[in-house]
Amino acid sequence: MLKYVLTFFLVFPTAAFADAIDGSWCSTAGHVDIDGPKITLSSKSATAGQYSRHQFLYTVPEGEEHAGDKVYMQLMGEEDMTSYTVKDSKAVDPVDWKRCAATS
C-alpha cells in the first residue's frame, strides 16, 4: 500500500523538499511530534511508523479516534506538511500542517 501512495507523489511531485520531516507540527487537527520513526500525537500517545526524511506513514493506535487508519505525511517545504488518510491505496482527506512556533 505504501508503494502506491509513494508512487503517486513521485509521479506527481508537488513538494519543495526541506531538510527533514522531524519536529513539532500544528494544525486544526491537533499537534504531532515526529522524531525519526516515532510519532507522538496530540493525546500524548506514541507509536512507531515508517520514516524517511520527507515522508512518514503510521497506523493510528488503538484508543485514538480513527484507530487502525493509516496516515501518510508528506513534507511540502521547510514549514509545511500535508497529511492524508490512506483508503483503498489512495490518499484522501488532506490536512495542512505548519511547524509549531517555538515557545520559551
N, C-alpha and C positions, 0 to 999 in steps of 0.2 A: 504494500500500500504506500509506504513512504516513497518507493521508487516512482510511483505515478505522480505524487504530489511534487516531488523534486524535479521530475521531468517537465512538469508544467512550468515551473519557474525558470528552468534552464532554457526552455524553448521560447518562453515569453519573458525575457528579462526586463524587469522594471526597477530593479533596485540599484541605487548607487551605494555599493558596499562600503561600510565603515569598518573600523578595526575589528570589533567583536560584539556579539550579542550579549555578552556578560554584563550584569549590572542590575540596577533597580529601574523598573518600568511602571508607569502610571497611566491609567485610562479611566473612562467612566465605568468600566467593568471591574476595576479594582487595582491591585498592586501586585507585582510579582518581582522576585529577585532570582536572577539566573547566575549560577556560579559553576561553570563547566557543565557537567551532566546533571547537576542538581538544580531544581526549581522550588522556590518557596512561594506559596500562594497567599492571597490576602488573609485567609483564615489561619495562616501560620503553619498549615500542613505542608510537608515537603515530600517530594518524590523525585525519582531519577527519570531521565529522558534520554533521547538520542540527540547528542550535541555536535554541532560543527560551529565554526567561528561565526557564521552568518545565519544559521538556522537552528531551530530547536523543535523537537517533537516529543510530546509526552501524553500519557493516558491520565485523565482526571481521576484522582484517587477516590476510593470508597469514602463515603461520608460527606463528599462535596456535591454540590449541585452539578448535574450532568455527569455523575460518576460513570466511568467506562468510556466516555467520549475521548477521541484522540484530538489533540490540539497541536497545530503546526504554527510556528512563529518564524517570520522572515524579517531580517534586518533590512530596512529600506534606506537607511542613511545613518549618520553618526547619532542623531537624536530621535529617529523614527523607526518604529517596528509595526508590523501588521500581523495579527494572529487570525487563524481560520480554524473552524471545526472541520474535521475530515469526515465526510459521509459518502459512502459508496465510492471511495477513492477520489472524491472531489473536494476541493477546498471551498467551503461555504461560510456564510455569516462572518465577514471580516470585522475585526475590531482594530482600531488605530491606537497605538501606544506612543508615549513620549518618555524620554528618560526623565526620571523624577528629579526635581530640584534638590540639590544638596541642602541639608539642614545642619545648623551648627548646634 
